[in-house]
Each structure stands twice: as C-alpha cells, then as structure tokens.
Amino acid sequence: MEPEPDITEVEAKARLMAVCPGAVGIGHIIEGCRNADRGFVVWDASLPKDVPWHIHRQSFMQAIHTGLAFCGTDTRDEWCVLGAMALIYMRSMPGFEQVEAVACPPFVYIGKHKTTLMYTDAAQHRPPRGSNEFVCGVGNRAARGEIESAPMCIA
C-alpha cells in the first residue's frame, strides 16, 4: 500500500472538522459510568392528571439536567448514556438532534440535545445499564438516573 500524498493544512483541517465530536475521546465517559457517584435522579413516566404527554415528556430533560447539576456542569463537556427505554424517550424529545450512529465502543454516539452529547450502549455490550436507566455526566463526574413507571424494554 502506498503512503498517502502530503495534504495541505486546509485539507487537514477539513478532515478534522468532519470527525464527529461525540466520537472523540470517550475515556472520561467510561470512567464516569464506572463510578457515577455524584447523585441519583428519578423521572416518573406516569402521566400526571390534566398534563398532556408532549408537555410531561419534556420533564425527562429536567431529570437529566438535575443529574448534570450534581456533576457541577457549566454546560461544557456534558454527556448522557441512555438505556433502551431512556433512548426511546430521548429520540422523541423536541430539540434532540439525531445523527447517523457512530460506534465508540462500548457506546454508540446518537446525537445531542442542546449542549449534551447522547450515547447508548452498543448492542454487543448490553446490558450494563437497565432499560430504564441512564447515566449523565460532565467530564469524568457522573450521576445515575432511572425512569419509574415505564414499561421495560427487552433489548
């Protein structure tokens, strides 16, 4: 195989800009998931009386933001790893910017919601997290979360 010809600085920058930021450097996320000792949040999926579903489901993001606050967030370097059911809720969330999935073993980067990068467990690595669980963090600091009153998703 022949070596690639030299590329210009402009071409090099363009190639770097094409790399999905969510797929770069996940060591801190692995460490955060392993420890996840900054707090615990619960989101109840039960629909409160007289509250429309589209309004209630947005409170799921409040649970994630609470977990991020436990980690000392200033909105930089935020991430969340979602179990299967948490992933279903996130994908239907207004403001979620889904991308073509990018493998970052043991996770898959799936997009972002505002300042928070979203991941799920790669299928071959399940189930380190239960279906209704999520871990959210900042850098290598993380909090655990759980969805109550939601159906279990068997992956």
C-alpha positions as CSV (number, residue, x, y, z in Angstrom):
1,M,0.0,0.0,0.0
2,E,1.4,3.4,-1.0
3,P,1.6,6.2,1.6
4,E,-1.0,9.0,1.2
5,P,0.4,12.0,-0.5
6,D,1.0,15.1,1.6
7,I,-2.1,17.2,2.2
8,T,-2.4,20.9,2.7
9,E,-3.1,22.4,6.1
10,V,-6.6,23.4,4.8
11,E,-7.3,19.8,3.7
12,A,-6.1,18.5,7.1
13,K,-8.4,21.0,9.0
14,A,-11.3,20.0,6.8
15,R,-10.7,16.3,7.6
16,L,-10.6,17.1,11.3
17,M,-13.8,19.1,11.1
18,A,-15.5,16.1,9.5
19,V,-14.9,14.0,12.6
20,C,-18.0,13.7,14.8
21,P,-17.1,15.4,18.1
22,G,-19.2,12.9,20.0
23,A,-17.0,10.1,18.8
24,V,-13.7,11.6,20.0
25,G,-12.2,10.8,23.4
26,I,-14.7,8.8,25.4
27,G,-12.3,7.6,28.1
28,H,-13.8,10.1,30.6
29,I,-17.3,8.8,29.9
30,I,-16.3,5.2,30.5
31,E,-14.7,6.3,33.8
32,G,-17.8,8.4,34.7
33,C,-20.1,5.5,34.1
34,R,-17.9,3.2,36.1
35,N,-18.0,5.5,39.2
36,A,-21.3,7.5,38.8
37,D,-21.3,8.6,42.4
38,R,-22.4,12.3,42.2
39,G,-26.1,11.7,42.8
40,F,-29.2,9.8,41.8
41,V,-32.3,11.2,39.9
42,V,-35.6,9.6,39.2
43,W,-38.1,10.6,36.4
44,D,-41.6,9.3,36.7
45,A,-43.0,8.4,33.3
46,S,-46.6,8.2,34.7
47,L,-48.7,10.9,33.1
48,P,-50.0,13.3,35.7
49,K,-53.7,14.1,35.6
50,D,-54.5,17.0,33.2
51,V,-51.0,17.2,31.8
52,P,-50.6,16.5,28.1
53,W,-48.0,13.8,27.2
54,H,-45.9,16.2,25.0
55,I,-45.5,18.5,28.0
56,H,-44.8,15.8,30.5
57,R,-42.1,14.0,28.4
58,Q,-40.1,17.3,28.4
59,S,-39.6,16.9,32.2
60,F,-37.3,13.9,31.3
61,M,-34.7,16.5,30.3
62,Q,-35.2,18.2,33.7
63,A,-34.1,14.9,35.3
64,I,-31.1,14.8,33.1
65,H,-30.2,18.4,33.8
66,T,-30.6,17.7,37.6
67,G,-28.1,14.9,37.2
68,L,-25.7,17.2,35.3
69,A,-26.1,19.8,38.1
70,F,-25.0,17.1,40.6
71,C,-21.8,16.9,38.5
72,G,-21.1,20.6,38.6
73,T,-22.0,21.5,35.0
74,D,-21.3,24.8,33.3
75,T,-22.8,23.3,30.1
76,R,-19.4,22.2,28.7
77,D,-18.4,18.5,28.2
78,E,-21.9,17.2,29.1
79,W,-22.9,13.7,28.1
80,C,-25.5,11.1,28.8
81,V,-25.6,7.3,28.2
82,L,-29.1,6.0,27.8
83,G,-30.6,2.6,28.5
84,A,-33.0,1.2,25.8
85,M,-36.2,2.8,27.2
86,A,-34.4,6.1,28.0
87,L,-33.3,6.1,24.4
88,I,-36.9,5.8,23.2
89,Y,-37.9,8.9,25.2
90,M,-34.9,10.9,24.0
91,R,-35.5,10.1,20.4
92,S,-39.0,11.7,20.6
93,M,-37.7,14.7,22.6
94,P,-38.2,18.1,21.0
95,G,-34.7,19.6,20.4
96,F,-33.0,16.2,20.0
97,E,-30.6,16.4,17.1
98,Q,-30.1,12.8,15.9
99,V,-27.1,11.9,13.8
100,E,-26.1,8.8,11.9
101,A,-25.0,6.5,14.7
102,V,-21.2,6.5,15.3
103,A,-19.7,3.4,17.0
104,C,-17.5,4.4,20.0
105,P,-17.1,1.1,21.8
106,P,-18.6,0.4,24.3
107,F,-21.1,3.1,23.3
108,V,-22.8,4.4,20.2
109,Y,-23.0,8.2,19.7
110,I,-26.5,9.0,18.6
111,G,-26.7,12.8,18.7
112,K,-27.2,15.7,21.1
113,H,-29.8,17.6,23.0
114,K,-28.7,21.3,23.2
115,T,-25.3,21.0,25.0
116,T,-25.5,17.4,26.0
117,L,-23.9,14.6,23.8
118,M,-26.1,11.5,23.8
119,Y,-24.9,7.9,23.7
120,T,-26.4,4.4,24.1
121,D,-24.7,1.1,24.8
122,A,-23.5,-0.7,21.7
123,A,-25.8,-3.8,21.3
124,Q,-22.9,-6.2,21.9
125,H,-22.2,-4.6,25.2
126,R,-25.7,-4.7,26.6
127,P,-27.0,-4.8,29.3
128,P,-24.5,-2.9,31.5
129,R,-27.4,-0.5,32.1
130,G,-31.0,-1.5,32.7
131,S,-33.6,-0.5,30.1
132,N,-34.9,2.3,32.3
133,E,-31.5,3.6,33.4
134,F,-29.3,6.5,32.3
135,V,-26.0,7.9,33.4
136,C,-25.3,11.6,32.8
137,G,-22.1,13.5,33.5
138,V,-19.6,16.2,33.0
139,G,-16.1,15.2,32.2
140,N,-15.4,12.1,34.3
141,R,-18.0,13.1,37.0
142,A,-21.4,11.3,36.7
143,A,-24.8,10.7,38.3
144,R,-27.1,7.8,37.8
145,G,-30.8,8.1,36.8
146,E,-33.8,5.9,36.5
147,I,-37.2,6.1,34.8
148,E,-40.0,4.9,37.0
149,S,-43.4,3.6,35.9
150,A,-42.1,3.0,32.3
151,P,-42.5,-0.3,30.5
152,M,-39.3,-2.4,30.4
153,C,-37.7,-2.7,27.0
154,I,-36.0,-6.0,26.4
155,A,-33.0,-5.5,24.2
